[in-house]
Amino acid sequence: MSGNVLISPELISRLEHAERVGVFTGAGMSAESGVPTFRGEEGIWKKFKPEELANFDAFMRNPGLVWEWYNHRKQLIGGITPNAGHYALAAMESRHRLFSIATQNIDNLHQRAGSKTIHELHGNIGRNYCTGCGTYYAEEQLALLGDVPKSNSCRGLIRPDVVWFGEMLPAGEWDAAVRAAERSDIYFSIGTSAVVYPAASLPILAKSAGAYVVEINIERTDFSRHADEVLPGKSGEILPHLLAQYARPTISSVETH
Ligand code: OAD
């Protein structure tokens, strides 16, 4: 329970003084909203093969199967709401001069909770684009194009705008996330197993650049030993608790990192 988690006076004091706060999130952040995580006993990759579903070659071989999987995920995500952890991060954003979230999640829940500066490292399931001409298609347009949607202009296959295994991260989002990690006074790694690179290098970068790094997770990870402080437990419980522990005036105009 969050009530039993010991948040150090040092972290509280640092938060009260921090101008620049960076956050890195993974699937555990959305677990309490009802989105399954990828790894662990109940993880998605225990039941499905990433090489058949989250891979460009697999998509070109069998786009129908990949679309079935993403439509299933879209449906799941459409029926859920942000949790208390997402809302706590959105509230924290207005307390610090620079505040940004680098997320591996494609579920849009940070946005829906009201967070403003978000770097989407692995894309967003709500966007789709043509593999041939690059045209973007809104969900409503996609719905009219059948089970294996093709671009109206070039007849190329339309795919979800998410990063698959073996693909580059979107350069702009990645650069901004690196900049934030390198310039943060405090950096949080939340609900991620921190094993998928390059994203997982962000908290390490933040640490080497001098940030006070805090991990929030229900279990220890490869990164735990590098963290300055580990808060064991659910992000949906710990983050609201943390928010209630420190005060800072709301800042009316935030800047970007
Ligand atoms: P993982 O499934 O690898 O890790 C989820 C982490 O969240 C684990 O460390 C859990 O212990 C932790 N966790 C679960 N519930 C939690 C809760 N309520 N509060 C806090 N922590 C909790 O997910 P990611 O690290 O996000 O990439 O995985 C990284 C990438 O691997 C994903 O973006 C995806 C996947 O393959 C692509 O699809 C490219």
py3Dmol code that shows the C-alpha trace and the ligand (Angstrom):
import py3Dmol

protein = """\
ATOM      1  CA  MET A   1       0.000   0.000   0.000  1.00  0.00           C
ATOM      2  CA  SER A   2       1.211   3.497  -0.802  1.00  0.00           C
ATOM      3  CA  GLY A   3       0.553   4.615   2.772  1.00  0.00           C
ATOM      4  CA  ASN A   4       3.350   2.303   3.897  1.00  0.00           C
ATOM      5  CA  VAL A   5       5.827   3.422   1.261  1.00  0.00           C
ATOM      6  CA  LEU A   6       8.547   5.502   2.776  1.00  0.00           C
ATOM      7  CA  ILE A   7       9.190   8.567   0.666  1.00  0.00           C
ATOM      8  CA  SER A   8      12.435  10.094   1.874  1.00  0.00           C
ATOM      9  CA  PRO A   9      12.504  13.658   3.227  1.00  0.00           C
ATOM     10  CA  GLU A  10      15.304  14.169   0.710  1.00  0.00           C
ATOM     11  CA  LEU A  11      12.988  13.431  -2.219  1.00  0.00           C
ATOM     12  CA  ILE A  12      10.283  15.706  -0.828  1.00  0.00           C
ATOM     13  CA  SER A  13      12.767  18.517  -0.351  1.00  0.00           C
ATOM     14  CA  ARG A  14      14.249  17.984  -3.811  1.00  0.00           C
ATOM     15  CA  LEU A  15      10.755  18.078  -5.350  1.00  0.00           C
ATOM     16  CA  GLU A  16      10.003  21.299  -3.512  1.00  0.00           C
ATOM     17  CA  HIS A  17      13.041  22.886  -5.118  1.00  0.00           C
ATOM     18  CA  ALA A  18      13.176  21.125  -8.488  1.00  0.00           C
ATOM     19  CA  GLU A  19      12.836  23.317 -11.574  1.00  0.00           C
ATOM     20  CA  ARG A  20      13.302  20.500 -14.070  1.00  0.00           C
ATOM     21  CA  VAL A  21      11.594  17.140 -13.699  1.00  0.00           C
ATOM     22  CA  GLY A  22      11.691  14.314 -16.236  1.00  0.00           C
ATOM     23  CA  VAL A  23       9.549  11.186 -16.247  1.00  0.00           C
ATOM     24  CA  PHE A  24       9.950   7.908 -18.131  1.00  0.00           C
ATOM     25  CA  THR A  25       6.969   5.554 -18.180  1.00  0.00           C
ATOM     26  CA  GLY A  26       6.184   2.006 -19.305  1.00  0.00           C
ATOM     27  CA  ALA A  27       3.296  -0.426 -19.399  1.00  0.00           C
ATOM     28  CA  GLY A  28       3.049  -0.686 -15.584  1.00  0.00           C
ATOM     29  CA  MET A  29       1.866   2.945 -15.566  1.00  0.00           C
ATOM     30  CA  SER A  30      -1.329   1.857 -17.357  1.00  0.00           C
ATOM     31  CA  ALA A  31      -1.745  -1.505 -15.610  1.00  0.00           C
ATOM     32  CA  GLU A  32      -4.195  -0.106 -13.062  1.00  0.00           C
ATOM     33  CA  SER A  33      -6.290   1.248 -15.936  1.00  0.00           C
ATOM     34  CA  GLY A  34      -6.623  -2.303 -17.240  1.00  0.00           C
ATOM     35  CA  VAL A  35      -3.938  -2.424 -19.949  1.00  0.00           C
ATOM     36  CA  PRO A  36      -1.912  -5.650 -19.681  1.00  0.00           C
ATOM     37  CA  THR A  37       1.864  -5.303 -19.378  1.00  0.00           C
ATOM     38  CA  PHE A  38       4.223  -7.050 -21.823  1.00  0.00           C
ATOM     39  CA  ARG A  39       6.405  -9.101 -19.519  1.00  0.00           C
ATOM     40  CA  GLY A  40       5.781 -11.158 -16.391  1.00  0.00           C
ATOM     41  CA  GLU A  41       3.415 -14.085 -15.823  1.00  0.00           C
ATOM     42  CA  GLU A  42       0.322 -12.320 -17.172  1.00  0.00           C
ATOM     43  CA  GLY A  43       2.270 -10.370 -19.802  1.00  0.00           C
ATOM     44  CA  ILE A  44       1.186  -9.993 -23.443  1.00  0.00           C
ATOM     45  CA  TRP A  45       4.412 -11.551 -24.742  1.00  0.00           C
ATOM     46  CA  LYS A  46       3.629 -14.755 -22.772  1.00  0.00           C
ATOM     47  CA  LYS A  47       0.544 -15.262 -24.917  1.00  0.00           C
ATOM     48  CA  PHE A  48       1.478 -13.720 -28.270  1.00  0.00           C
ATOM     49  CA  LYS A  49       4.653 -13.729 -30.323  1.00  0.00           C
ATOM     50  CA  PRO A  50       6.101 -10.264 -30.880  1.00  0.00           C
ATOM     51  CA  GLU A  51       7.870 -11.490 -34.025  1.00  0.00           C
ATOM     52  CA  GLU A  52       4.421 -12.217 -35.573  1.00  0.00           C
ATOM     53  CA  LEU A  53       2.663  -9.062 -34.400  1.00  0.00           C
ATOM     54  CA  ALA A  54       5.077  -6.231 -33.709  1.00  0.00           C
ATOM     55  CA  ASN A  55       7.360  -6.494 -36.682  1.00  0.00           C
ATOM     56  CA  PHE A  56       7.298  -4.898 -40.157  1.00  0.00           C
ATOM     57  CA  ASP A  57       8.043  -8.105 -42.100  1.00  0.00           C
ATOM     58  CA  ALA A  58       5.280  -9.922 -40.257  1.00  0.00           C
ATOM     59  CA  PHE A  59       2.917  -7.068 -41.155  1.00  0.00           C
ATOM     60  CA  MET A  60       3.801  -7.259 -44.857  1.00  0.00           C
ATOM     61  CA  ARG A  61       3.362 -11.063 -44.752  1.00  0.00           C
ATOM     62  CA  ASN A  62       0.064 -11.054 -42.929  1.00  0.00           C
ATOM     63  CA  PRO A  63      -1.381  -7.547 -42.509  1.00  0.00           C
ATOM     64  CA  GLY A  64      -4.815  -8.975 -41.638  1.00  0.00           C
ATOM     65  CA  LEU A  65      -3.480 -10.744 -38.553  1.00  0.00           C
ATOM     66  CA  VAL A  66      -1.533  -7.694 -37.369  1.00  0.00           C
ATOM     67  CA  TRP A  67      -4.560  -5.454 -37.906  1.00  0.00           C
ATOM     68  CA  GLU A  68      -6.770  -7.910 -35.982  1.00  0.00           C
ATOM     69  CA  TRP A  69      -4.367  -7.642 -33.064  1.00  0.00           C
ATOM     70  CA  TYR A  70      -4.184  -3.840 -33.168  1.00  0.00           C
ATOM     71  CA  ASN A  71      -7.947  -3.489 -33.560  1.00  0.00           C
ATOM     72  CA  HIS A  72      -8.309  -5.679 -30.492  1.00  0.00           C
ATOM     73  CA  ARG A  73      -5.907  -3.412 -28.586  1.00  0.00           C
ATOM     74  CA  LYS A  74      -7.629  -0.261 -29.847  1.00  0.00           C
ATOM     75  CA  GLN A  75     -10.924  -1.628 -28.587  1.00  0.00           C
ATOM     76  CA  LEU A  76      -9.425  -2.424 -25.191  1.00  0.00           C
ATOM     77  CA  ILE A  77      -7.795   0.984 -24.857  1.00  0.00           C
ATOM     78  CA  GLY A  78     -10.948   2.777 -26.062  1.00  0.00           C
ATOM     79  CA  GLY A  79     -12.858   1.322 -23.123  1.00  0.00           C
ATOM     80  CA  ILE A  80     -10.534   2.391 -20.324  1.00  0.00           C
ATOM     81  CA  THR A  81      -9.647   5.618 -18.535  1.00  0.00           C
ATOM     82  CA  PRO A  82      -6.469   7.123 -17.062  1.00  0.00           C
ATOM     83  CA  ASN A  83      -5.751   6.121 -13.467  1.00  0.00           C
ATOM     84  CA  ALA A  84      -4.798   8.174 -10.418  1.00  0.00           C
ATOM     85  CA  GLY A  85      -1.109   7.923 -11.348  1.00  0.00           C
ATOM     86  CA  HIS A  86      -1.679   9.562 -14.745  1.00  0.00           C
ATOM     87  CA  TYR A  87      -3.656  12.389 -13.102  1.00  0.00           C
ATOM     88  CA  ALA A  88      -0.978  12.915 -10.429  1.00  0.00           C
ATOM     89  CA  LEU A  89       1.693  13.345 -13.140  1.00  0.00           C
ATOM     90  CA  ALA A  90      -0.539  15.801 -14.993  1.00  0.00           C
ATOM     91  CA  ALA A  91      -0.902  17.821 -11.774  1.00  0.00           C
ATOM     92  CA  MET A  92       2.855  17.738 -11.140  1.00  0.00           C
ATOM     93  CA  GLU A  93       3.486  19.290 -14.562  1.00  0.00           C
ATOM     94  CA  SER A  94       2.067  22.621 -13.442  1.00  0.00           C
ATOM     95  CA  ARG A  95       4.400  22.797 -10.433  1.00  0.00           C
ATOM     96  CA  HIS A  96       7.754  22.738 -12.239  1.00  0.00           C
ATOM     97  CA  ARG A  97       9.258  25.078 -14.777  1.00  0.00           C
ATOM     98  CA  LEU A  98      10.248  22.196 -17.049  1.00  0.00           C
ATOM     99  CA  PHE A  99       8.362  18.932 -16.885  1.00  0.00           C
ATOM    100  CA  SER A 100       8.083  16.245 -19.522  1.00  0.00           C
ATOM    101  CA  ILE A 101       7.103  12.621 -19.869  1.00  0.00           C
ATOM    102  CA  ALA A 102       8.908  10.215 -22.206  1.00  0.00           C
ATOM    103  CA  THR A 103       6.545   7.293 -22.566  1.00  0.00           C
ATOM    104  CA  GLN A 104       6.894   3.878 -24.137  1.00  0.00           C
ATOM    105  CA  ASN A 105       3.120   3.546 -23.976  1.00  0.00           C
ATOM    106  CA  ILE A 106       1.011   3.953 -27.097  1.00  0.00           C
ATOM    107  CA  ASP A 107      -2.300   4.177 -25.252  1.00  0.00           C
ATOM    108  CA  ASN A 108      -2.777   7.977 -25.077  1.00  0.00           C
ATOM    109  CA  LEU A 109      -3.603   7.853 -21.352  1.00  0.00           C
ATOM    110  CA  HIS A 110      -1.099  10.551 -20.339  1.00  0.00           C
ATOM    111  CA  GLN A 111      -2.672  12.880 -22.894  1.00  0.00           C
ATOM    112  CA  ARG A 112      -6.178  12.037 -21.730  1.00  0.00           C
ATOM    113  CA  ALA A 113      -5.182  12.757 -18.116  1.00  0.00           C
ATOM    114  CA  GLY A 114      -4.094  16.260 -19.143  1.00  0.00           C
ATOM    115  CA  SER A 115      -0.293  15.998 -19.391  1.00  0.00           C
ATOM    116  CA  LYS A 116       1.010  18.451 -21.982  1.00  0.00           C
ATOM    117  CA  THR A 117       4.657  17.731 -22.762  1.00  0.00           C
ATOM    118  CA  ILE A 118       4.833  14.095 -23.791  1.00  0.00           C
ATOM    119  CA  HIS A 119       7.475  12.428 -25.932  1.00  0.00           C
ATOM    120  CA  GLU A 120       5.972   9.324 -27.508  1.00  0.00           C
ATOM    121  CA  LEU A 121       8.923   7.006 -27.953  1.00  0.00           C
ATOM    122  CA  HIS A 122       6.970   4.078 -29.390  1.00  0.00           C
ATOM    123  CA  GLY A 123       4.253   5.953 -31.282  1.00  0.00           C
ATOM    124  CA  ASN A 124       0.525   6.150 -30.663  1.00  0.00           C
ATOM    125  CA  ILE A 125      -2.103   3.534 -31.447  1.00  0.00           C
ATOM    126  CA  GLY A 126      -4.593   6.265 -32.327  1.00  0.00           C
ATOM    127  CA  ARG A 127      -2.628   7.321 -35.432  1.00  0.00           C
ATOM    128  CA  ASN A 128      -2.208   5.406 -38.709  1.00  0.00           C
ATOM    129  CA  TYR A 129      -0.212   6.086 -41.842  1.00  0.00           C
ATOM    130  CA  CYS A 130       0.361   4.625 -45.291  1.00  0.00           C
ATOM    131  CA  THR A 131       3.530   2.571 -45.764  1.00  0.00           C
ATOM    132  CA  GLY A 132       3.599   3.748 -49.408  1.00  0.00           C
ATOM    133  CA  CYS A 133       2.938   7.493 -49.450  1.00  0.00           C
ATOM    134  CA  GLY A 134       3.091   8.356 -45.740  1.00  0.00           C
ATOM    135  CA  THR A 135      -0.416   9.897 -45.643  1.00  0.00           C
ATOM    136  CA  TYR A 136      -1.946   9.901 -42.148  1.00  0.00           C
ATOM    137  CA  TYR A 137      -5.425   8.470 -41.638  1.00  0.00           C
ATOM    138  CA  ALA A 138      -7.743   9.296 -38.745  1.00  0.00           C
ATOM    139  CA  GLU A 139      -9.591   6.479 -37.006  1.00  0.00           C
ATOM    140  CA  GLU A 140     -12.905   7.474 -38.631  1.00  0.00           C
ATOM    141  CA  GLN A 141     -11.375   7.329 -42.125  1.00  0.00           C
ATOM    142  CA  LEU A 142      -9.756   3.984 -41.338  1.00  0.00           C
ATOM    143  CA  ALA A 143     -13.069   2.484 -40.325  1.00  0.00           C
ATOM    144  CA  LEU A 144     -14.303   2.985 -43.910  1.00  0.00           C
ATOM    145  CA  LEU A 145     -11.359   1.188 -45.499  1.00  0.00           C
ATOM    146  CA  GLY A 146     -12.000  -2.405 -44.426  1.00  0.00           C
ATOM    147  CA  ASP A 147     -10.083  -5.013 -42.419  1.00  0.00           C
ATOM    148  CA  VAL A 148      -6.788  -4.476 -44.251  1.00  0.00           C
ATOM    149  CA  PRO A 149      -6.918  -0.736 -44.987  1.00  0.00           C
ATOM    150  CA  LYS A 150      -5.136   0.660 -48.046  1.00  0.00           C
ATOM    151  CA  SER A 151      -4.335   4.260 -48.909  1.00  0.00           C
ATOM    152  CA  ASN A 152      -6.815   6.019 -51.188  1.00  0.00           C
ATOM    153  CA  SER A 153      -3.989   7.729 -53.053  1.00  0.00           C
ATOM    154  CA  CYS A 154      -1.338   5.049 -53.649  1.00  0.00           C
ATOM    155  CA  ARG A 155      -3.080   1.809 -52.569  1.00  0.00           C
ATOM    156  CA  GLY A 156      -0.215   1.153 -50.130  1.00  0.00           C
ATOM    157  CA  LEU A 157      -0.927  -0.676 -46.888  1.00  0.00           C
ATOM    158  CA  ILE A 158      -1.885   1.537 -43.953  1.00  0.00           C
ATOM    159  CA  ARG A 159      -0.239   0.647 -40.638  1.00  0.00           C
ATOM    160  CA  PRO A 160      -0.600   1.821 -37.066  1.00  0.00           C
ATOM    161  CA  ASP A 161       1.856   4.596 -36.143  1.00  0.00           C
ATOM    162  CA  VAL A 162       3.674   2.509 -33.551  1.00  0.00           C
ATOM    163  CA  VAL A 163       7.311   1.461 -33.366  1.00  0.00           C
ATOM    164  CA  TRP A 164       7.874  -2.220 -34.049  1.00  0.00           C
ATOM    165  CA  PHE A 165      10.862  -4.349 -33.138  1.00  0.00           C
ATOM    166  CA  GLY A 166      13.833  -3.512 -35.312  1.00  0.00           C
ATOM    167  CA  GLU A 167      12.508  -0.020 -36.182  1.00  0.00           C
ATOM    168  CA  MET A 168      14.018   3.337 -35.295  1.00  0.00           C
ATOM    169  CA  LEU A 169      12.392   5.503 -32.677  1.00  0.00           C
ATOM    170  CA  PRO A 170      10.925   8.756 -34.071  1.00  0.00           C
ATOM    171  CA  ALA A 171      13.967  11.045 -34.109  1.00  0.00           C
ATOM    172  CA  GLY A 172      12.306  14.210 -32.820  1.00  0.00           C
ATOM    173  CA  GLU A 173      10.648  12.474 -29.884  1.00  0.00           C
ATOM    174  CA  TRP A 174      13.837  10.635 -29.006  1.00  0.00           C
ATOM    175  CA  ASP A 175      16.028  13.748 -29.161  1.00  0.00           C
ATOM    176  CA  ALA A 176      13.612  15.635 -26.930  1.00  0.00           C
ATOM    177  CA  ALA A 177      13.506  12.740 -24.453  1.00  0.00           C
ATOM    178  CA  VAL A 178      17.309  12.601 -24.313  1.00  0.00           C
ATOM    179  CA  ARG A 179      17.506  16.362 -23.787  1.00  0.00           C
ATOM    180  CA  ALA A 180      15.009  16.127 -20.927  1.00  0.00           C
ATOM    181  CA  ALA A 181      16.892  13.240 -19.298  1.00  0.00           C
ATOM    182  CA  GLU A 182      20.149  15.159 -19.512  1.00  0.00           C
ATOM    183  CA  ARG A 183      18.667  18.340 -18.048  1.00  0.00           C
ATOM    184  CA  SER A 184      16.515  17.052 -15.202  1.00  0.00           C
ATOM    185  CA  ASP A 185      17.079  17.751 -11.514  1.00  0.00           C
ATOM    186  CA  ILE A 186      14.870  14.764 -10.679  1.00  0.00           C
ATOM    187  CA  TYR A 187      14.073  11.902 -13.034  1.00  0.00           C
ATOM    188  CA  PHE A 188      11.413   9.223 -12.480  1.00  0.00           C
ATOM    189  CA  SER A 189      11.383   5.759 -14.063  1.00  0.00           C
ATOM    190  CA  ILE A 190       7.853   4.431 -13.598  1.00  0.00           C
ATOM    191  CA  GLY A 191       6.257   1.071 -14.390  1.00  0.00           C
ATOM    192  CA  THR A 192       8.861  -0.143 -16.825  1.00  0.00           C
ATOM    193  CA  SER A 193      11.009  -3.281 -16.793  1.00  0.00           C
ATOM    194  CA  ALA A 194      13.684  -1.051 -18.391  1.00  0.00           C
ATOM    195  CA  VAL A 195      14.924  -3.763 -20.742  1.00  0.00           C
ATOM    196  CA  VAL A 196      13.934  -2.423 -24.170  1.00  0.00           C
ATOM    197  CA  TYR A 197      16.616  -0.172 -25.657  1.00  0.00           C
ATOM    198  CA  PRO A 198      17.243   2.540 -26.593  1.00  0.00           C
ATOM    199  CA  ALA A 199      14.340   3.779 -24.424  1.00  0.00           C
ATOM    200  CA  ALA A 200      15.713   2.047 -21.316  1.00  0.00           C
ATOM    201  CA  SER A 201      18.903   4.093 -21.522  1.00  0.00           C
ATOM    202  CA  LEU A 202      17.022   7.295 -20.547  1.00  0.00           C
ATOM    203  CA  PRO A 203      17.118   6.859 -16.741  1.00  0.00           C
ATOM    204  CA  ILE A 204      20.784   5.855 -17.004  1.00  0.00           C
ATOM    205  CA  LEU A 205      21.492   8.993 -19.037  1.00  0.00           C
ATOM    206  CA  ALA A 206      19.665  11.097 -16.463  1.00  0.00           C
ATOM    207  CA  LYS A 207      21.656   9.529 -13.657  1.00  0.00           C
ATOM    208  CA  SER A 208      24.994  10.091 -15.404  1.00  0.00           C
ATOM    209  CA  ALA A 209      24.020  13.700 -16.092  1.00  0.00           C
ATOM    210  CA  GLY A 210      23.489  14.276 -12.361  1.00  0.00           C
ATOM    211  CA  ALA A 211      19.750  13.854 -11.812  1.00  0.00           C
ATOM    212  CA  TYR A 212      18.354  12.342  -8.627  1.00  0.00           C
ATOM    213  CA  VAL A 213      16.717   9.241 -10.079  1.00  0.00           C
ATOM    214  CA  VAL A 214      13.661   7.612  -8.550  1.00  0.00           C
ATOM    215  CA  GLU A 215      12.118   4.319  -9.598  1.00  0.00           C
ATOM    216  CA  ILE A 216       8.477   3.413  -8.958  1.00  0.00           C
ATOM    217  CA  ASN A 217       7.654  -0.234  -9.661  1.00  0.00           C
ATOM    218  CA  ILE A 218       5.891  -3.158  -8.034  1.00  0.00           C
ATOM    219  CA  GLU A 219       9.072  -5.210  -8.412  1.00  0.00           C
ATOM    220  CA  ARG A 220      12.796  -4.655  -8.698  1.00  0.00           C
ATOM    221  CA  THR A 221      14.217  -4.207 -12.213  1.00  0.00           C
ATOM    222  CA  ASP A 222      17.605  -4.174 -13.909  1.00  0.00           C
ATOM    223  CA  PHE A 223      17.632  -0.436 -13.249  1.00  0.00           C
ATOM    224  CA  SER A 224      16.815  -0.555  -9.507  1.00  0.00           C
ATOM    225  CA  ARG A 225      20.425  -0.741  -8.361  1.00  0.00           C
ATOM    226  CA  HIS A 226      21.248   2.480 -10.221  1.00  0.00           C
ATOM    227  CA  ALA A 227      18.334   4.446  -8.748  1.00  0.00           C
ATOM    228  CA  ASP A 228      18.921   6.900  -5.922  1.00  0.00           C
ATOM    229  CA  GLU A 229      15.594   5.905  -4.454  1.00  0.00           C
ATOM    230  CA  VAL A 230      13.214   3.029  -5.160  1.00  0.00           C
ATOM    231  CA  LEU A 231       9.561   3.409  -4.223  1.00  0.00           C
ATOM    232  CA  PRO A 232       8.128  -0.112  -4.314  1.00  0.00           C
ATOM    233  CA  GLY A 233       4.435  -0.316  -5.198  1.00  0.00           C
ATOM    234  CA  LYS A 234       1.778   0.694  -7.691  1.00  0.00           C
ATOM    235  CA  SER A 235       2.202   3.964  -9.547  1.00  0.00           C
ATOM    236  CA  GLY A 236      -1.532   4.655  -9.231  1.00  0.00           C
ATOM    237  CA  GLU A 237      -1.118   4.681  -5.451  1.00  0.00           C
ATOM    238  CA  ILE A 238       2.379   6.098  -4.970  1.00  0.00           C
ATOM    239  CA  LEU A 239       2.136   9.091  -7.332  1.00  0.00           C
ATOM    240  CA  PRO A 240      -0.977  10.670  -5.744  1.00  0.00           C
ATOM    241  CA  HIS A 241       0.647  10.086  -2.341  1.00  0.00           C
ATOM    242  CA  LEU A 242       3.833  11.779  -3.552  1.00  0.00           C
ATOM    243  CA  LEU A 243       1.869  14.702  -5.012  1.00  0.00           C
ATOM    244  CA  ALA A 244       0.188  15.248  -1.650  1.00  0.00           C
ATOM    245  CA  GLN A 245       3.540  15.322   0.170  1.00  0.00           C
ATOM    246  CA  TYR A 246       5.043  18.404  -1.407  1.00  0.00           C
ATOM    247  CA  ALA A 247       3.888  21.886  -2.238  1.00  0.00           C
ATOM    248  CA  ARG A 248       4.980  24.275  -4.933  1.00  0.00           C
ATOM    249  CA  PRO A 249       3.086  27.156  -6.459  1.00  0.00           C
ATOM    250  CA  THR A 250       1.461  26.452  -9.799  1.00  0.00           C
ATOM    251  CA  ILE A 251       3.454  27.865 -12.688  1.00  0.00           C
ATOM    252  CA  SER A 252       1.365  29.568 -15.311  1.00  0.00           C
ATOM    253  CA  SER A 253       3.713  29.249 -18.281  1.00  0.00           C
ATOM    254  CA  VAL A 254       5.860  26.172 -18.564  1.00  0.00           C
ATOM    255  CA  GLU A 255       8.833  25.934 -20.893  1.00  0.00           C
ATOM    256  CA  THR A 256      10.132  22.916 -22.727  1.00  0.00           C
ATOM    257  CA  HIS A 257      13.413  21.223 -21.826  1.00  0.00           C
TER     258      HIS A 257
END
"""
ligand_1 = """\
39
OAD
P 7.002 -4.440 -19.332
O 5.796 -5.317 -19.434
O 8.295 -4.978 -19.813
O 7.209 -3.965 -17.826
C 6.149 -3.472 -17.060
C 6.720 -3.087 -15.706
O 5.686 -2.483 -14.948
C 7.240 -4.272 -14.874
O 8.526 -3.952 -14.366
C 6.208 -4.395 -13.743
O 6.815 -4.829 -12.526
C 5.738 -2.970 -13.611
N 4.382 -2.774 -13.079
C 3.268 -3.530 -13.299
N 2.195 -2.988 -12.703
C 2.621 -1.844 -12.099
C 1.971 -0.827 -11.333
N 0.671 -0.848 -11.081
N 2.741 0.201 -10.873
C 4.082 0.263 -11.129
N 4.738 -0.680 -11.840
C 4.019 -1.717 -12.325
O 6.616 -3.075 -20.077
P 7.601 -1.934 -20.642
O 8.766 -1.752 -19.774
O 6.746 -0.769 -20.927
O 7.660 -2.045 -26.994
O 8.046 -2.583 -22.008
C 8.836 -1.832 -22.886
C 8.473 -2.114 -24.315
O 8.461 -3.524 -24.564
C 7.089 -1.692 -24.718
O 6.986 -0.319 -25.056
C 6.820 -2.533 -25.922
C 7.304 -3.863 -25.380
O 7.640 -4.816 -26.306
C 7.272 -2.129 -28.267
O 6.211 -2.618 -28.596
C 8.246 -1.533 -29.230
"""
view = py3Dmol.view(width=600, height=400)
view.addModel(protein, "pdb")
view.setStyle({"model": 0}, {"cartoon": {"style": "trace"}})
view.addModel(ligand_1, "xyz")
view.setStyle({"model": 1}, {"stick": {}})
view.zoomTo()
view.show()
